Amino acid sequence: MVRERARRLVQAASLVLSNLYLQGWISGTIFTGKSKMFCVPGLHCYSCPSSVLACPVGSVQNILSSEGFLGGITTGRPDSLILLGVIGFLLTFGFLAGRIACGWVCPFGFLQGLLYKIPSPKITIPSSWRDAKYAVLLIFVFLLPLFLRTVSGAGGDPWFCKAICPSGTLFAGWPLVLFDGGETLQTGFLFSWKTVVLVLVLLWSITSKLPFCRVLCPLGAIWGISGKVSIFRMRVDSSCISCDRCRPVCPVDIAIYKEPNSAECIRCGKCITVCPVSAIHHDVRKPEK
């Protein structure tokens, strides 16, 4: 209980600290200060009125979709170096502790966890659906922004943000459109489409554990891949009795005694609390000799 309360406190603090520009909710403006050069380790839209940090997924897409990026990548143009910095930021988190940011920092993961507490019939997500987020990462974050140009000679679009991201719709799209009142912002097909996506994800979050994190989130995909070799990980001792008590409390629905190095694990520690023989631990991987 102490660990879980600490995790919720860290999640809430992360939400507050990444949204310090409260004036944005009054004026309907977006913060553009120097802190926007840095990314929050989670899915949180740059365009949220109160956001003081950038989204790493949005940053990657905007650079890849910039006009002439492919042709200029060999010239050492500054945005190429920025891209390497953002990817390095993401991989550093992953190599250090896998998907720990998903369980302890990400604002949208925090919201999904709260929604799941709403009493409702609960639906288990098939484990085979986990792989969909890797396709989302490859197609919508990398390939489409890099290669798809709807206007010849112009830059591309951040397709994950534009067509999928429910966090952006909830924390940026809806607030800005409501504030604007339709005076300048256009709300056509894409806005309607993303509203449908958001509503479905929110409803799904009531019935299933962290569905967006597990099935669609490209950050989860990046951190899951790098987390396979992370330094901070889970350890299951030989004293484990395979009672399976860990699985019902796991937010990502894994049996940690079967998959101690699972790419899905968010290092929340709930399994540690319920283990009757104290066989599950957080651990630091020792370098091989």
KEDO-772174 format. One record per residue (C-alpha): x, z, y; residue number from 1; chain; residue in one letter. Coordinates in nm, 3 decimals, decimal comma, padded with zeros to 5 digits. Example, Ala and Ser with C-alpha at 12.3 -4.5 7.8 and 13.67 -1.06 7.14 Angstrom:
REM residues 2
REC/east/up/north/pos/unit/code
REC/01,230/00,780/-00,450/1/A/A
REC/01,367/00,714/-00,106/2/A/S
//
This chain:
REM residues 289
REC/east/up/north/pos/unit/code
REC/00,000/00,000/00,000/1/A/M
REC/00,285/00,079/00,237/2/A/V
REC/00,450/-00,256/00,167/3/A/R
REC/00,123/-00,444/00,215/4/A/E
REC/00,048/-00,266/00,541/5/A/R
REC/00,398/-00,346/00,662/6/A/A
REC/00,347/-00,712/00,572/7/A/R
REC/00,018/-00,730/00,760/8/A/R
REC/00,179/-00,561/01,059/9/A/L
REC/00,465/-00,814/01,060/10/A/V
REC/00,216/-01,101/01,034/11/A/Q
REC/00,011/-00,965/01,325/12/A/A
REC/00,325/-00,905/01,533/13/A/A
REC/00,442/-01,261/01,463/14/A/S
REC/00,107/-01,397/01,580/15/A/L
REC/00,127/-01,196/01,902/16/A/V
REC/00,493/-01,272/01,978/17/A/L
REC/00,447/-01,647/01,935/18/A/S
REC/00,142/-01,643/02,167/19/A/N
REC/00,257/-01,461/02,479/20/A/L
REC/00,132/-01,717/02,732/21/A/Y
REC/-00,215/-01,569/02,769/22/A/L
REC/-00,271/-01,750/03,098/23/A/Q
REC/-00,311/-02,069/02,895/24/A/G
REC/-00,650/-01,949/02,770/25/A/W
REC/-00,764/-01,898/03,128/26/A/I
REC/-00,624/-02,214/03,286/27/A/S
REC/-00,645/-02,446/02,985/28/A/G
REC/-00,278/-02,536/03,025/29/A/T
REC/00,008/-02,557/02,774/30/A/I
REC/00,325/-02,352/02,816/31/A/F
REC/00,632/-02,573/02,870/32/A/T
REC/00,904/-02,312/02,923/33/A/G
REC/01,248/-02,311/02,764/34/A/K
REC/01,136/-02,107/02,464/35/A/S
REC/00,951/-02,418/02,342/36/A/K
REC/01,292/-02,548/02,237/37/A/M
REC/01,273/-02,305/01,946/38/A/F
REC/01,047/-02,318/01,642/39/A/C
REC/00,829/-02,049/01,494/40/A/V
REC/00,888/-02,015/01,117/41/A/P
REC/00,532/-02,110/01,034/42/A/G
REC/00,252/-02,353/01,105/43/A/L
REC/00,154/-02,295/01,467/44/A/H
REC/00,070/-02,576/01,705/45/A/C
REC/00,291/-02,651/02,008/46/A/Y
REC/-00,028/-02,731/02,202/47/A/S
REC/-00,198/-02,397/02,146/48/A/C
REC/-00,272/-02,268/02,500/49/A/P
REC/-00,087/-01,939/02,443/50/A/S
REC/00,200/-02,067/02,227/51/A/S
REC/00,552/-02,006/02,354/52/A/V
REC/00,727/-02,163/02,053/53/A/L
REC/00,719/-02,503/01,883/54/A/A
REC/00,600/-02,596/01,535/55/A/C
REC/00,885/-02,717/01,309/56/A/P
REC/00,662/-02,972/01,134/57/A/V
REC/00,542/-03,113/01,465/58/A/G
REC/00,896/-03,125/01,598/59/A/S
REC/01,022/-03,325/01,299/60/A/V
REC/00,739/-03,577/01,329/61/A/Q
REC/00,772/-03,625/01,703/62/A/N
REC/01,140/-03,704/01,670/63/A/I
REC/01,094/-03,940/01,374/64/A/L
REC/00,812/-04,125/01,550/65/A/S
REC/00,998/-04,166/01,880/66/A/S
REC/01,052/-04,522/01,998/67/A/E
REC/01,372/-04,676/01,866/68/A/G
REC/01,465/-04,376/01,652/69/A/F
REC/01,563/-04,579/01,347/70/A/L
REC/01,774/-04,819/01,548/71/A/G
REC/01,943/-04,545/01,745/72/A/G
REC/02,012/-04,296/01,471/73/A/I
REC/02,365/-04,429/01,417/74/A/T
REC/02,451/-04,400/01,786/75/A/T
REC/02,434/-04,021/01,793/76/A/G
REC/02,135/-04,009/02,026/77/A/R
REC/02,041/-03,650/02,117/78/A/P
REC/01,710/-03,639/01,930/79/A/D
REC/01,894/-03,710/01,604/80/A/S
REC/02,094/-03,393/01,657/81/A/L
REC/01,776/-03,201/01,741/82/A/I
REC/01,620/-03,328/01,418/83/A/L
REC/01,918/-03,201/01,221/84/A/L
REC/01,882/-02,867/01,397/85/A/G
REC/01,512/-02,832/01,307/86/A/V
REC/01,571/-02,931/00,945/87/A/I
REC/01,866/-02,693/00,933/88/A/G
REC/01,643/-02,416/01,067/89/A/F
REC/01,388/-02,480/00,793/90/A/L
REC/01,643/-02,504/00,513/91/A/L
REC/01,820/-02,189/00,628/92/A/T
REC/01,498/-01,993/00,593/93/A/F
REC/01,439/-02,147/00,252/94/A/G
REC/01,789/-02,091/00,117/95/A/F
REC/01,785/-01,732/00,237/96/A/L
REC/01,447/-01,625/00,107/97/A/A
REC/01,233/-01,913/-00,017/98/A/G
REC/00,876/-01,896/00,109/99/A/R
REC/00,902/-01,549/00,259/100/A/I
REC/00,791/-01,684/00,599/101/A/A
REC/00,466/-01,802/00,436/102/A/C
REC/00,387/-01,447/00,328/103/A/G
REC/00,524/-01,251/00,621/104/A/W
REC/00,521/-01,470/00,934/105/A/V
REC/00,298/-01,781/00,932/106/A/C
REC/-00,012/-01,730/01,153/107/A/P
REC/-00,228/-01,973/00,955/108/A/F
REC/-00,137/-01,803/00,628/109/A/G
REC/-00,238/-01,473/00,788/110/A/F
REC/-00,578/-01,618/00,878/111/A/L
REC/-00,636/-01,749/00,527/112/A/Q
REC/-00,556/-01,409/00,380/113/A/G
REC/-00,815/-01,246/00,604/114/A/L
REC/-01,080/-01,506/00,515/115/A/L
REC/-01,030/-01,446/00,142/116/A/Y
REC/-01,141/-01,085/00,192/117/A/K
REC/-01,492/-01,208/00,276/118/A/I
REC/-01,717/-01,135/-00,025/119/A/P
REC/-01,798/-01,461/-00,206/120/A/S
REC/-01,767/-01,630/-00,546/121/A/P
REC/-01,396/-01,685/-00,608/122/A/K
REC/-01,256/-02,015/-00,738/123/A/I
REC/-00,920/-02,056/-00,910/124/A/T
REC/-00,707/-02,347/-00,789/125/A/I
REC/-00,557/-02,551/-01,078/126/A/P
REC/-00,180/-02,513/-01,088/127/A/S
REC/-00,145/-02,892/-01,108/128/A/S
REC/-00,273/-02,917/-00,750/129/A/W
REC/00,044/-02,747/-00,620/130/A/R
REC/00,232/-03,076/-00,618/131/A/D
REC/00,002/-03,233/-00,358/132/A/A
REC/00,192/-03,062/-00,074/133/A/K
REC/00,510/-03,251/-00,168/134/A/Y
REC/00,322/-03,580/-00,126/135/A/A
REC/00,188/-03,459/00,210/136/A/V
REC/00,543/-03,372/00,319/137/A/L
REC/00,686/-03,707/00,213/138/A/L
REC/00,406/-03,933/00,336/139/A/I
REC/00,259/-03,765/00,644/140/A/F
REC/00,563/-03,580/00,781/141/A/V
REC/00,841/-03,830/00,705/142/A/F
REC/00,733/-04,180/00,604/143/A/L
REC/00,433/-04,251/00,828/144/A/L
REC/00,586/-04,114/01,151/145/A/P
REC/00,909/-04,299/01,075/146/A/L
REC/00,775/-04,640/00,975/147/A/F
REC/00,412/-04,682/01,085/148/A/L
REC/00,379/-04,831/01,432/149/A/R
REC/00,021/-04,904/01,538/150/A/T
REC/00,148/-05,075/01,855/151/A/V
REC/00,431/-05,325/01,815/152/A/S
REC/00,751/-05,215/01,988/153/A/G
REC/00,617/-04,867/02,066/154/A/A
REC/00,674/-04,531/01,907/155/A/G
REC/00,479/-04,396/01,613/156/A/G
REC/00,255/-04,095/01,569/157/A/D
REC/00,291/-03,744/01,422/158/A/P
REC/00,051/-03,821/01,139/159/A/W
REC/00,032/-03,479/00,978/160/A/F
REC/-00,059/-03,326/01,314/161/A/C
REC/-00,289/-03,613/01,399/162/A/K
REC/-00,481/-03,644/01,072/163/A/A
REC/-00,451/-03,321/00,873/164/A/I
REC/-00,316/-03,004/01,035/165/A/C
REC/-00,603/-02,750/01,044/166/A/P
REC/-00,392/-02,499/01,236/167/A/S
REC/-00,351/-02,746/01,523/168/A/G
REC/-00,724/-02,815/01,530/169/A/T
REC/-00,817/-02,447/01,531/170/A/L
REC/-00,559/-02,309/01,772/171/A/F
REC/-00,510/-02,611/01,999/172/A/A
REC/-00,766/-02,890/01,950/173/A/G
REC/-01,085/-02,689/01,971/174/A/W
REC/-00,975/-02,458/02,257/175/A/P
REC/-00,846/-02,743/02,475/176/A/L
REC/-01,153/-02,959/02,417/177/A/V
REC/-01,388/-02,669/02,491/178/A/L
REC/-01,199/-02,587/02,810/179/A/F
REC/-01,182/-02,950/02,918/180/A/D
REC/-01,554/-03,004/02,862/181/A/G
REC/-01,499/-03,370/02,778/182/A/G
REC/-01,372/-03,459/03,125/183/A/E
REC/-01,033/-03,600/03,026/184/A/T
REC/-00,975/-03,537/02,654/185/A/L
REC/-01,121/-03,791/02,415/186/A/Q
REC/-01,297/-03,665/02,103/187/A/T
REC/-01,340/-03,967/01,884/188/A/G
REC/-01,318/-04,025/01,510/189/A/F
REC/-00,988/-03,844/01,455/190/A/L
REC/-01,109/-03,527/01,627/191/A/F
REC/-01,428/-03,532/01,419/192/A/S
REC/-01,225/-03,598/01,103/193/A/W
REC/-00,990/-03,309/01,173/194/A/K
REC/-01,283/-03,081/01,249/195/A/T
REC/-01,423/-03,161/00,905/196/A/V
REC/-01,082/-03,093/00,748/197/A/V
REC/-01,055/-02,759/00,928/198/A/L
REC/-01,406/-02,646/00,831/199/A/V
REC/-01,343/-02,736/00,467/200/A/L
REC/-01,010/-02,550/00,465/201/A/V
REC/-01,168/-02,241/00,624/202/A/L
REC/-01,453/-02,241/00,371/203/A/L
REC/-01,207/-02,300/00,089/204/A/W
REC/-01,000/-02,005/00,212/205/A/S
REC/-01,299/-01,776/00,163/206/A/I
REC/-01,331/-01,873/-00,203/207/A/T
REC/-00,967/-01,935/-00,305/208/A/S
REC/-00,633/-01,768/-00,238/209/A/K
REC/-00,433/-01,938/00,039/210/A/L
REC/-00,550/-02,289/-00,053/211/A/P
REC/-00,386/-02,474/00,233/212/A/F
REC/-00,053/-02,297/00,177/213/A/C
REC/-00,058/-02,376/-00,194/214/A/R
REC/-00,194/-02,731/-00,196/215/A/V
REC/-00,132/-02,905/00,138/216/A/L
REC/00,123/-02,730/00,357/217/A/C
REC/00,447/-02,928/00,407/218/A/P
REC/00,632/-02,614/00,517/219/A/L
REC/00,546/-02,457/00,183/220/A/G
REC/00,687/-02,765/00,016/221/A/A
REC/01,018/-02,746/00,205/222/A/I
REC/01,061/-02,374/00,153/223/A/W
REC/00,948/-02,395/-00,209/224/A/G
REC/01,214/-02,654/-00,292/225/A/I
REC/01,495/-02,464/-00,121/226/A/S
REC/01,361/-02,132/-00,250/227/A/G
REC/01,451/-02,226/-00,606/228/A/K
REC/01,809/-02,138/-00,517/229/A/V
REC/01,742/-01,875/-00,249/230/A/S
REC/01,954/-01,564/-00,206/231/A/I
REC/01,661/-01,322/-00,169/232/A/F
REC/01,432/-01,360/-00,468/233/A/R
REC/01,229/-01,178/-00,731/234/A/M
REC/01,368/-01,019/-01,049/235/A/R
REC/01,178/-00,921/-01,361/236/A/V
REC/01,356/-00,676/-01,592/237/A/D
REC/01,353/-00,693/-01,971/238/A/S
REC/01,133/-00,381/-01,967/239/A/S
REC/00,838/-00,606/-01,868/240/A/C
REC/00,549/-00,568/-02,115/241/A/I
REC/00,374/-00,893/-02,013/242/A/S
REC/00,055/-00,707/-01,928/243/A/C
REC/-00,040/-00,975/-01,672/244/A/D
REC/-00,150/-00,720/-01,410/245/A/R
REC/00,065/-00,898/-01,152/246/A/C
REC/-00,123/-01,226/-01,159/247/A/R
REC/-00,466/-01,109/-01,029/248/A/P
REC/-00,308/-00,960/-00,716/249/A/V
REC/-00,072/-01,251/-00,646/250/A/C
REC/-00,176/-01,445/-00,332/251/A/P
REC/-00,044/-01,769/-00,483/252/A/V
REC/-00,175/-01,700/-00,834/253/A/D
REC/00,147/-01,701/-01,035/254/A/I
REC/00,249/-01,478/-01,325/255/A/A
REC/00,581/-01,359/-01,187/256/A/I
REC/00,707/-01,249/-01,530/257/A/Y
REC/00,674/-01,611/-01,644/258/A/K
REC/00,800/-01,771/-01,323/259/A/E
REC/01,035/-01,525/-01,147/260/A/P
REC/01,193/-01,813/-00,952/261/A/N
REC/00,869/-01,999/-00,884/262/A/S
REC/00,872/-02,234/-00,585/263/A/A
REC/00,531/-02,089/-00,496/264/A/E
REC/00,636/-01,724/-00,459/265/A/C
REC/00,598/-01,590/-00,103/266/A/I
REC/00,791/-01,265/-00,172/267/A/R
REC/00,497/-01,048/-00,064/268/A/C
REC/00,572/-00,776/-00,320/269/A/G
REC/00,216/-00,716/-00,438/270/A/K
REC/00,329/-00,763/-00,797/271/A/C
REC/00,586/-00,485/-00,753/272/A/I
REC/00,315/-00,239/-00,655/273/A/T
REC/00,091/-00,295/-00,957/274/A/V
REC/00,358/-00,319/-01,229/275/A/C
REC/00,297/-00,022/-01,465/276/A/P
REC/00,659/-00,010/-01,588/277/A/V
REC/00,833/-00,094/-01,255/278/A/S
REC/00,990/-00,404/-01,404/279/A/A
REC/00,949/-00,625/-01,095/280/A/I
REC/01,183/-00,603/-00,798/281/A/H
REC/01,301/-00,783/-00,491/282/A/H
REC/01,657/-00,887/-00,561/283/A/D
REC/01,959/-01,055/-00,405/284/A/V
REC/02,117/-01,330/-00,609/285/A/R
REC/02,481/-01,260/-00,673/286/A/K
REC/02,732/-01,544/-00,639/287/A/P
REC/02,849/-01,690/-00,964/288/A/E
REC/03,205/-01,607/-01,061/289/A/K
//
